Amino acid sequence: MTQTQKIYEYLKTGKRLTAIEALKMFGCFRLAARIADLRNQGYTIWTDYVTVNNKTFAAYKLSK
């Protein structure tokens, strides 16, 4: 199973995913690229921007 497939299966559970989580869970260094792959396949994925300790990062979630 590819990283993109693993990420899609994870997002199908309704959870959101950040780059750090993707690195830990799937060994994925380029989550934004895998999200782009999924969007190119026709999936609608929302991007939420989260700020923690003055640092902002993306969290992705699959649209229902």
N, C-alpha and C positions, 0 to 999 in steps of 0.2 A: 504494500500500500504506500502511495506517495505521501509526502508531507502535505500536499494540497488536499488529498483525500482525507487524511487524518484530521486536518484542521476543519474541513467541512463537517465531518462526523461529530467533532466536538461542538461546533457551532449549532448543529441541529438539536443539541440537547437544550438550547435556549440560553446557554451561558455566554458571557462575553469573554473576549480573549485579548490580552495585551502582548506586546513583543517579548517581555520578560517571561511571561507564562509560556509562550510558544517556544522559546528557547529551552526552558526547563523541561517541558512536556514532550516536545517533538524534535528538539535539536535544530529548530528553524531560526536562522540568523536574519532572514529577510521576510518577516511576516507581511509587510505591506505588499511585497511582490506576490506572495501566495494569495492575498486577498484580491489583488488585481487579476490574478488567474481565475479565481472564482467568479469575480464580476464579469470577466470576459466570457465565462461559460453561461452567463445569464442569471446568476444568483444576485439578489439584492441584499447588500450588506451595509449596515449602518455604522457610521463612525462616531463615537462619542469621544470627546476630549476631556481627560481627567487631569486635575491639578492636585499634586501632593507635594508639600514642602517647596512651593514655588517652581515645581517642575511639571510640565504638561506633556502628556503622552496620549496616544490613541488607544481606544478599546473598541474592538469590533464585535458586532452582533448581527446574526442572520435575521433578516426580516421574515415574518411569518407569512 
